[in-house]
Every structure is written in structure tokens, then in C-alpha cells.
Amino acid sequence: MFYKSNREGYKPALDGIKLKALAYGEKTLLTEFRMEKDSQLPSHTHPHEQTGYLVAGRIRLFVGEEVYEVEPGDSWCILSNVEHRAEILEDSVAIEVFSPVREDYLPD
């Protein structure tokens, strides 16, 4: 699969947070998240391993008992079924990979 960059295809995930599936295969999904300042990603878990990279902005990431101040260029990996949440401190863009593929994030 090849993905050509464009401004279409974002879908709302939560208030102030939208996502787009960029490319995916049988085992991994690459997504882009655009998050508005002061939005919140509530505490949750899922069976997917989640690896991310902050392209722009600033977020506070809570993973298990740890808290991280995330700036552009920082990256993370959240293991399956580990509780996590985020506070969006500035308008931000993150790229994340999920394995296995999150079916709920695939294009309609």
C-alpha cells in the first residue's frame, strides 16, 4: 500500500482530536493524529501495542504510573493493555503505529 499525502480523510476521534489512517497492512497501521490545545485523551487501554512520535506541539503523556512531557522529536511505545491518557498542551501532530491493526481507525 502507498499513501500520497493530502488534507482529506481525517475523522473525529474525540473533541479536539482527529485522526487519519495513512498506511496499513496485515499487521500494522500508521496513523496521524491532529490534536487541539486543551483537548484530552481520556484514560483507556486496548490490546494494541502503540508506538508514537511527536511531530509538532507539546503533550503530557501518562503511561501506567509514569508521566512524560513530550516535545517534537520525542517518541514512545505503550505496550498492550497498559492504561494511558494524554493532555494536549499545544496544538499538536503525532504519528503512531498500532499492532495489530486497529480496525476502528481504518477508512470507511
FENRA-V689217 format. One record per helix or strand of 2 or more residues. SS is the DSSP state (H for helix, E for strand). FROM is the first residue (numbers start at 0). TO is the last residue. If there is no record, write none. Layout:
ss:SS from:FROM to:TO
ss:SS from:FROM to:TO
This chain:
ss:E from:10 to:13
ss:E from:16 to:23
ss:E from:28 to:34
ss:E from:39 to:43
ss:E from:48 to:55
ss:E from:57 to:62
ss:E from:65 to:70
ss:E from:74 to:77
ss:E from:83 to:87
ss:E from:91 to:98
ss:H from:102 to:104
